[in-house]
Amino acid sequence: MSMKKVRTVEEARQEVINAERAFAKSMADRDLNAFASWLSEEAIFFTTLTPLRGKESIVTYWSRYFTSVEAPFSWDPEIVEVLSSGTLALSSGPVRNPAGTIVGIFNSIWRLEGPGRWRVVFDKGGPAPTPKPSAQDK
């Protein structure tokens, strides 16, 4: 009889944090193949007005972000939540330009597609939040 190790939600959460950081590192390292390895075959990215459907379509479009020596942007997860089932997760955080200024927010949905193998199934960015004026600005 085999004893199957059950992961906790916190362990799954850490796996997603690690996956998101490795995904972001693929951009920093200018490695399109590594970037592609983090995408589900049926992923959908809301990069354009018409969603990019499927890994091949996403990689073809996103290859434009891998042509320069310096990455045009970077990201890092601030919020990661995993369903109790440990099979689906949300990752969200700031997108920064090369100078480090926050220029947007990313939101990615990750799905567990094999033991310890998380892949992005949905990705949608948005504008950076506008700071609220302080009392002294009014």
C-alpha positions as CSV (number, residue, x, y, z in Angstrom):
1,M,0.0,0.0,0.0
2,S,1.5,3.4,-1.0
3,M,1.2,6.4,1.1
4,K,0.3,9.4,-1.1
5,K,1.5,12.7,0.4
6,V,-1.3,15.3,0.5
7,R,-0.2,18.8,-0.1
8,T,-1.5,21.6,2.1
9,V,-3.0,24.7,0.5
10,E,0.1,26.6,1.8
11,E,2.4,24.2,0.1
12,A,0.4,24.6,-3.2
13,R,0.5,28.4,-2.7
14,Q,4.3,28.3,-2.4
15,E,4.5,26.1,-5.6
16,V,2.5,28.8,-7.5
17,I,4.7,31.6,-6.1
18,N,7.8,29.7,-7.3
19,A,6.2,29.0,-10.7
20,E,5.2,32.7,-11.1
21,R,8.7,33.9,-10.2
22,A,10.3,31.3,-12.7
23,F,7.8,32.5,-15.3
24,A,8.9,36.1,-14.7
25,K,12.5,35.0,-14.8
26,S,12.0,33.7,-18.3
27,M,11.3,37.2,-19.4
28,A,14.3,38.7,-17.5
29,D,16.5,35.9,-19.0
30,R,15.1,36.6,-22.5
31,D,14.2,32.9,-22.8
32,L,11.1,32.5,-24.9
33,N,11.2,28.7,-24.7
34,A,11.2,28.8,-20.9
35,F,8.3,31.4,-21.1
36,A,6.4,29.0,-23.3
37,S,6.9,26.1,-20.9
38,W,4.8,27.8,-18.3
39,L,1.8,28.1,-20.6
40,S,-1.1,25.6,-20.7
41,E,-1.8,24.4,-24.3
42,E,-5.3,25.9,-24.0
43,A,-4.2,29.2,-22.3
44,I,-6.0,32.5,-23.0
45,F,-4.2,35.8,-22.7
46,F,-6.1,39.1,-22.8
47,T,-3.1,40.9,-24.3
48,T,-5.0,42.3,-27.3
49,L,-8.6,43.4,-28.0
50,T,-9.3,39.9,-29.2
51,P,-8.0,37.3,-26.7
52,L,-5.0,35.2,-27.7
53,R,-6.2,31.6,-27.6
54,G,-3.8,28.7,-27.2
55,K,-0.1,28.5,-26.4
56,E,1.1,28.8,-30.0
57,S,-0.8,32.0,-30.5
58,I,0.4,33.5,-27.2
59,V,4.1,32.6,-27.9
60,T,3.9,34.0,-31.5
61,Y,2.5,37.3,-30.2
62,W,4.7,37.6,-27.1
63,S,7.9,36.8,-29.0
64,R,8.0,40.6,-29.7
65,Y,8.7,41.1,-26.0
66,F,11.8,38.9,-26.3
67,T,13.7,40.7,-29.1
68,S,15.6,43.4,-27.2
69,V,18.5,42.8,-24.9
70,E,16.7,44.3,-21.9
71,A,13.3,43.0,-20.9
72,P,10.6,45.7,-21.5
73,F,8.9,44.9,-18.2
74,S,9.0,42.6,-15.2
75,W,6.5,41.3,-12.7
76,D,6.4,39.6,-9.3
77,P,3.5,38.1,-7.4
78,E,2.1,40.0,-4.4
79,I,-1.1,38.0,-4.0
80,V,-1.4,34.3,-4.5
81,E,-4.5,32.3,-3.5
82,V,-5.1,28.6,-4.1
83,L,-8.4,26.8,-4.1
84,S,-8.8,24.2,-1.2
85,S,-8.6,21.5,-3.9
86,G,-5.0,22.7,-4.6
87,T,-5.6,22.6,-8.3
88,L,-6.3,26.2,-9.3
89,A,-4.7,29.5,-8.2
90,L,-4.8,33.2,-8.8
91,S,-1.5,35.2,-8.9
92,S,-1.5,39.0,-9.0
93,G,1.0,41.8,-8.6
94,P,2.7,44.8,-10.1
95,V,4.2,45.1,-13.6
96,R,7.3,47.3,-13.6
97,N,9.1,49.1,-16.5
98,P,12.9,48.7,-16.7
99,A,13.3,51.8,-14.3
100,G,11.2,49.9,-11.7
101,T,8.1,52.2,-12.0
102,I,4.9,50.3,-11.6
103,V,3.1,50.6,-15.0
104,G,0.4,47.9,-14.5
105,I,-1.0,45.0,-12.6
106,F,-1.0,41.4,-13.8
107,N,-3.6,38.7,-12.9
108,S,-2.9,35.1,-13.8
109,I,-4.9,32.0,-13.2
110,W,-2.7,28.9,-12.8
111,R,-3.8,25.3,-13.0
112,L,-2.1,22.2,-11.7
113,E,-1.5,20.1,-14.8
114,G,0.7,17.3,-13.2
115,P,2.5,16.6,-9.9
116,G,4.0,20.0,-8.9
117,R,3.5,21.3,-12.5
118,W,1.6,24.5,-12.6
119,R,0.8,26.3,-15.9
120,V,-0.9,29.6,-16.7
121,V,-4.4,29.1,-18.2
122,F,-5.6,32.8,-18.1
123,D,-3.6,36.1,-18.0
124,K,-5.0,39.6,-18.0
125,G,-3.2,42.8,-17.2
126,G,-4.5,46.1,-16.2
127,P,-3.4,49.7,-15.7
128,A,-1.5,50.7,-12.5
129,P,-3.8,51.9,-9.8
130,T,-4.1,55.7,-9.6
131,P,-3.0,57.0,-6.2
132,K,-5.8,58.6,-4.2
133,P,-5.2,62.2,-3.4
134,S,-4.2,62.8,0.2
135,A,-6.1,65.2,2.5
136,Q,-3.4,67.8,2.0
137,D,-3.7,67.6,-1.8
138,K,-7.3,68.7,-1.7
